[in-house]
């Protein structure tokens, strides 16, 4: 017996699916469309705390933090997705096929979930790293105080891990994310 093939969609068809969907967000990957699951209370609290801390820091700058409703297009990877938190600096660049999708996030943050952790660490990271404007990709653990940062330095990606008592530097926006402050603000771990 042959396995059923998943339907293939164009980016325009994906945009139609998203326009009709009221309750579920979808990710577009190379012609396939995947429903994105909601997160736990801890996941939401950490994502919200990240946005709040970024908002306080970026208040009078040309950069703005965004939550999980911001749509991101990665044309080089043929991917459209959402992140838990994003920083976009002026001028905002939009996908020519969809003005609701930005193409130039400077910082992308994903809060790790048991069901998506491997994808966020591996394949999704590789998608994001194809964005020319991206300087830092940040992973936030739910089960312990740990923030990991992938940083672009001279077109190479470096990795650092930061635990309790540490600060995770995000030099592209002149910020250091205090790990304990993040988890305390979120009421987690």
ROLONU-346013 format. One record per residue (C-alpha): residue in three letters; z, x, y. Coordinates in steps of 0.1 Angstrom, whole numbers, padded with zeros to 4 digits, always signed. Layout:
# residues N
ALAZXY;...
***
This chain:
# residues 189
UNK+0000+0000+0000;UNK-0009+0014+0034;UNK+0016+0015+0063;UNK+0007-0008+0092;UNK-0006+0009+0122;UNK+0012+0005+0155;UNK-0010-0011+0182;UNK-0024+0013+0209;UNK-0024+0004+0245;UNK-0039+0017+0277;UNK-0016+0026+0306;UNK-0029-0005+0324;UNK-0020-0027+0294;UNK+0015-0011+0293;UNK+0019-0020+0330;UNK+0011-0056+0322;UNK+0037-0056+0294;UNK+0063-0042+0319;UNK+0054-0068+0345;UNK+0060-0096+0320;UNK+0092-0082+0306;UNK+0123-0094+0324;UNK+0150-0082+0302;UNK+0137-0052+0283;UNK+0124-0019+0296;UNK+0096-0001+0278;UNK+0086+0035+0274;UNK+0049+0044+0271;UNK+0040+0074+0250;UNK+0004+0083+0243;UNK-0008+0047+0239;UNK+0023+0034+0221;UNK+0049+0012+0237;UNK+0086+0013+0227;UNK+0114-0010+0238;UNK+0143+0009+0252;UNK+0178-0001+0241;UNK+0207-0007+0264;UNK+0236+0018+0265;UNK+0273+0016+0258;UNK+0299+0010+0285;UNK+0306+0047+0286;UNK+0269+0055+0289;UNK+0266+0031+0319;UNK+0298+0044+0335;UNK+0286+0081+0333;UNK+0251+0072+0346;UNK+0266+0053+0375;UNK+0291+0081+0383;UNK+0263+0107+0384;UNK+0243+0085+0408;UNK+0274+0080+0430;UNK+0282+0117+0432;UNK+0246+0126+0439;UNK+0245+0098+0466;UNK+0275+0113+0484;UNK+0259+0148+0484;UNK+0224+0138+0494;UNK+0233+0112+0520;UNK+0217+0130+0550;UNK+0189+0148+0532;UNK+0152+0141+0524;UNK+0162+0135+0487;UNK+0175+0103+0472;UNK+0193+0096+0439;UNK+0180+0067+0418;UNK+0195+0048+0388;UNK+0179+0038+0356;UNK+0155+0013+0372;UNK+0132+0040+0386;UNK+0100+0043+0367;UNK+0087+0078+0360;UNK+0051+0086+0351;UNK+0042+0119+0335;UNK+0004+0120+0335;UNK+0002+0154+0318;UNK+0021+0141+0288;UNK+0006+0105+0289;UNK+0041+0092+0292;UNK+0059+0066+0314;UNK+0096+0062+0310;UNK+0130+0057+0327;UNK+0159+0081+0330;UNK+0196+0074+0335;UNK+0196+0091+0370;UNK+0169+0108+0390;UNK+0166+0127+0423;UNK+0133+0123+0442;UNK+0127+0142+0474;UNK+0102+0134+0502;UNK+0074+0130+0501;UNK+0076+0106+0472;UNK+0045+0109+0450;UNK+0034+0078+0431;UNK+0011+0074+0401;UNK-0023+0063+0414;UNK-0024+0036+0386;UNK+0010+0023+0394;UNK+0027+0025+0428;UNK+0060+0016+0411;UNK+0060+0049+0391;UNK+0070+0082+0407;UNK+0055+0115+0395;UNK+0077+0140+0413;UNK+0113+0138+0403;UNK+0132+0170+0412;UNK+0162+0163+0390;UNK+0163+0141+0359;UNK+0196+0132+0341;UNK+0199+0116+0307;UNK+0233+0105+0293;UNK+0232+0112+0256;UNK+0236+0084+0230;UNK+0239+0088+0193;UNK+0206+0070+0187;UNK+0186+0089+0214;UNK+0203+0123+0216;UNK+0178+0142+0194;UNK+0148+0126+0213;UNK+0164+0134+0247;UNK+0171+0170+0237;UNK+0138+0177+0222;UNK+0107+0156+0228;UNK+0117+0138+0260;UNK+0128+0172+0274;UNK+0094+0186+0267;UNK+0077+0156+0284;UNK+0099+0160+0315;UNK+0092+0197+0316;UNK+0055+0190+0322;UNK+0064+0175+0356;UNK+0055+0202+0382;UNK+0082+0191+0407;UNK+0110+0190+0381;UNK+0136+0217+0387;UNK+0165+0206+0365;UNK+0169+0184+0335;UNK+0205+0175+0329;UNK+0221+0161+0297;UNK+0255+0145+0299;UNK+0276+0140+0267;UNK+0295+0108+0261;UNK+0319+0120+0234;UNK+0333+0151+0253;UNK+0332+0167+0287;UNK+0300+0186+0285;UNK+0270+0188+0309;UNK+0239+0208+0299;UNK+0213+0219+0324;UNK+0177+0230+0317;UNK+0166+0248+0349;UNK+0131+0260+0359;UNK+0132+0296+0372;UNK+0099+0312+0379;UNK+0080+0288+0356;UNK+0104+0296+0327;UNK+0131+0272+0315;UNK+0167+0285+0312;UNK+0196+0267+0296;UNK+0233+0265+0304;UNK+0262+0244+0291;UNK+0293+0235+0311;UNK+0326+0220+0299;UNK+0359+0209+0312;UNK+0368+0228+0344;UNK+0333+0240+0350;UNK+0306+0232+0376;UNK+0270+0226+0366;UNK+0248+0241+0393;UNK+0218+0222+0405;UNK+0204+0246+0431;UNK+0172+0227+0438;UNK+0193+0201+0457;UNK+0222+0225+0467;UNK+0247+0208+0445;UNK+0272+0217+0418;UNK+0282+0188+0395;UNK+0319+0192+0388;UNK+0323+0182+0351;UNK+0359+0169+0354;UNK+0351+0149+0386;UNK+0321+0133+0368;UNK+0342+0122+0337;UNK+0371+0111+0359;UNK+0349+0090+0381;UNK+0334+0074+0351;UNK+0368+0068+0334;UNK+0354+0086+0303;UNK+0368+0113+0280;
***
